[in-house]
Structure formats: C-alpha cells, structure tokens
C-alpha cells in the first residue's frame, strides 16, 4: 500500500506534466488518450489500495512522502492518509472522472483548445485527490485552492464570451470568500491544539472549549458554503454552466462541489463538540435544498435545472452532516456522483444532437432520435426522483430517515424538497424527450442524431451504476455496507438512527409517495404545454432575486465607494499630496535659487560675516 497509494495522486499529475511539455507535438487523439489513460490508471491504483485496506486491521495508514514545512512548533508533512473515507472519495472521484475524460474525447473534438482542456482536467483531478487524501489541513488547503483555480479556468474556458468570463470570475470570488472560513478554522485549531494533522487534531479535541469548537465548526461551515454552493454563497454554481458540459459533470457530480461536505465529514470529531454548530449546519443544508429546488422548477435551460438540482442535493448531504448522519451523507454523495454525472453527460448528448441548443422549450420528442441517450437519461431521471429500486431512493431515504429521528421540522422540509425534485426533473424529462418535435424550428438542416460511442458508453456505465448503486448500503445488508465500512473514520460521533422496521417502512412509503406526487404533477401540467406563467414564477426563475439583492446591498455600494475613491481619494487626497509635496519642493528651490546669484564678492562677504559671527560667539563663551 505504501508504494501503490501515492500513484493515485501522481498519475494525473504526470499526465498533466507530460501533455504540458510534449502536447504541441501530439495529436488531439493522443492527448485525449493520455489524459484519460492516466486517470483510468489512477482508478486502478485506487481499487488496489482499497483491497489492501480491507485486509488492514487498523483501516488507517499514513504514507509520508517528504517533510514539507518545519518552522518552530509548526510541522507539516507532505503525507497522505489512507482510511475508509479518503479511499471512498478517491474511488468515485477517479472512476467518474475517467468516464468524463473518455466522454470529453468526443464531445470536445474539433475544439481549438482541446489540449488545454485536457491539461485543466488532469490538473483538476490531481488537485481533488490531493484535497481528499491529505493527512493535514495545510495540504488539504493546497488541493482546495487547486480545484478552485482549475474550476476558474474550466468555467471560463470559452473566455472570449463575456458570460463565460464573468462566470469564471464569479465562481473564483465566491470560493475565495469561503476560503476565509477554512483559514480561520486552521488558525483556531493550531492555536489550541498545536497541530494541523487530522489525527493530531482528533486526539487533542479535549483542548477545545465549547466556544472555540463552535467557532471552528462555523468557520468550516463558511468554507463549505463556498465550495459546495450552499446559502449564502450558492449562486455562483448556476453561472458555471457557461463551461463545456463535461466540466459541469466533473464539477457538479463527483469532485469540487462535494469538497465542502467532505471537509465537514472529515472534521466530524470536532463537529461532535458543538451541538449548536451542527444545528446551524443542518438548517443551512435543509433550507438550501428547498430553496434550490423551488428555483429549479422555473428554469428553462436544461443545464441550469441540473445545476440547481446539484445545489439541492448537496443541501441534503449538508443536512445529513448536521444531524450526525455522516454515513448517509457519503452514501448520497456516491450515488449522486453516479446519477448526476449521468444526467449532465446525457444533457450534453442532447445539446450535441441539437447543435448546441440548451433551451428546453426548443426540444421535445427526442426519445426516438436518441435511442441510447433516452433510456439512460430516463434511468437518471427516475434515480434522482427517488423512485425505487434505483440508487437515489435508498440514499435519499437514508438521509431523510436519519433526519426524522433528530429533527421533525427539517424532515418535513426534506419531504417537500423531494416532491419538488421529482416535479422539476419530470418537467425537464417531458419537455426534452416527450411531446411535439419543437427542435425543428432550431435544426433546420438536419435531424437530431445519436452521439458517438465515446459519449454513449459512459452513459451506459453510469446508468448501470445508478441502478445498482443502492446496493452499497441497503438497510438489510449483512455483507459489505458503506456505513459499516466508514464507521472507523467517525468513531462514536455519528450515532445511527435506531428505528423500528415498521417506522422505517412507513418512512420509505412516504418517500415513494413524495416521488409519485412530483411525477404525477409534472406529467399532468407539462404534457401539453411548453411554458406556463402559473407554474414558472419569475421569483423562482430569477433565483429569488438573490443576485439582485447582493448587487443592491454589496455590489452597487462598493461601486460607489470605488468611484468616490477614484474621484476624491485618488485625485484630491493621494494625487494632491504628491503634487503638493512636489510644489513645496519646487517653491523652496526657487527661494534658494535667489541666494545663488553667481557674484563672487557676495559669496566672500557672506563667508567673512559667517566667520565673524563664529569668532564673536567663541570669544563670548571664553569670557
């Protein structure tokens, strides 16, 4: 394991460096093969490491690479921590990323910056793996910033478009706000525990007072709201749709947006010290899940519906963390990686078939034209809607069951969100694949066509995972169970919800009813219409006017401050001070210049007078 585990991170980095150095002499097909191959090999290394970990009784191995920082009492190694949580994250990050790389070889074919795109993807995967495998917060922060800058490059990939350039900057700035939270948490933890390694922090939690623990938890929550797009920093994610569709799948399915949830789960022993902090986390997650679901009901862009769906599903995960159901949060994270990657890549296939069209009002009737995309997308739709026996039913049900045991009002909010989820996803499905063929007004030259095998094969694999993924943590599983596998990571800080079989069955039936209500409402409303002022509220379509509120309370006041600084502070204060100093020096020089007349007799007279004054002074002192 000591020799295999580092390859998980090193292989994507090696692919990035190789293409960076030799890319100009390589064709696009070879660049795509190398970029995909190194991530695939990283997945193989992760599987081998996982199998070795199963035979390790401690289920916890630290691999030291080299000494990185050693200053006074601060000692930070470049080391990776192999345990159930990090290996679970690495498995689906490398697995899903391999499929997205493969898909991208066809989707991005013909792009002038094809090589650059795969460079960014490989570096992104390396950064994400650094984040989840690091054994300390400092190295995690390196990966945290790495995925941030790579997401900026990928979101603004089409930088010649104003919308893409603005979206990249928005994502970058929002994430930097979240970074403040992670830095504050690091400072507080080092001040009181004198270490930044995870195992060191967990063994020193007794040194944290309740107040400090709460401050750390709230700081971690701020970091998570930025990276995982939760209220109040969630509205960068929909704009990130300006990047290529594989980027949307990569960022929104298995990698960057799950980083905040991973951080909270990783720090679960610290979260256990603050009940008020955990309650705040739960409330933020539950409210975000509901708000994002309402917004998704009125979006017309197929990718924006999926973007707000991601915000909502991440909200479920944060809600699970808040009630201490860490295993349920990771279970939903894994299944979400399957079905959300499937849905995004499926939407990319739809967009590809329509020559770039993303407006669902201009689609319809695509089922017969996309014989592979349609059934796989159908599976993704049923999975996220919570229809049994697909993976989403089990994972979302696990979250809601645990929430019911801890907080009934938040459970009700979760059920309402589940109804909305089934509704807006069914609306998307109907407008895209059923009804009349409205796309003919767009594609005047040719009929829609199925995507090439490099795009449809990943869809088939993800569809299979969406169907079978629930088996990872079935409630009656006696063999391998994801929650049981992850238990050593959480220790005794993640109490499971002990409930009777009758109650669990009743809650499951409520989940099924929520999905059925959402599906029935959507098919009833949207089977014969394309738009509706009744059900597509401008309030929801404009994201609860969240951006407008930020613009009015933050953006425009700061713009006025900047304008005042430019007109008054810069021109009058700073420039005035500099120009005033120059003027005073100039005037003093002009005064001194009058003393320099160039007359030798005047200089001689001045010297004599000066010497006379000195002599008189000295004689006076002697007397």
Secondary structure, 3 states (H helix, E strand, C coil): CCCCHHHHHHHHHHHHHHHHHHHHHCCHHHHHHHHHHHHHHHHHHHHHHHHHHHCCCCCEEEEEEEEEEEECCEEEEEEEEEEHHHHHHHHHHHHHHHHHHHHHHHHCCCCCCHHHHHHHHHHHHHHHHHHHHECEHHHHHHHHHHHHHHHHHHHCCCCCCHHHHHHHHHHHHHHHHHHHHHHHHHHHHHHHHCCCEHHHHHCCHHHCCHHHHHHHHHHHHHHHHHHCCCCCCCCCCHHHHHCCHHHHHHHHHHCHHHHHHHHHHHCHHHHCCCHHHHHHHHHHHHHHHHHHHHHHCCCCEHHHHHHHHHHHHHHHHHHHHHCCCHHHHHHHHHHHHHHHHHHHHHHHHHHHHCCCCCEHHHCCCCCCCCCCHHHHHHHHHHHHCCCCCCHHHHHHHHHHHHHHHHCHHHHHHHHHHHHHHHHHHHHHHHHHHCCCCHHHHCCCCCCCCCCCHHHHHHHHHHHHHHHHHHHHHCCCCCCCCHHHHHHHHHCCCCCCCCCCHHHHHHHHHHHHHHHHHHHHHHHHHHCCCCCCCCCCCHHHHCHHHHHHHHHHHHHHHHHHHHHHHHHHHHHHHHHHHHHHHHHHHHHHHHHHHCCCCCCHHHHHHHHHHHHHHHHHHHHHHHC
